[in-house]
Amino acid sequence: MTSGTAELFWFKSSYSGSQGDDCVEVAIEQRAVHVRDSKDVARPAFAVGREGWGRFASER
């Protein structure tokens, strides 16, 4: 995994609210998916393995 998240390409999740609330951004790299709150990017992001993210994203 990368040593920092500044160089990652972040994009807003399609599950985020359309009113600007509940905004989640994700950045995907080879071994992990990073997740952060787009309203407070100074807070640390967290990362999960791609397999774990796949299981999480497929749950509804």
Secondary structure, DSSP 8 states (H G I E B T S, - for coil): --S-STTS--EE-TTS-TTS-S-EEEEE-SSEEEEEETT-TTS--EEEEHHHHHHHHH--
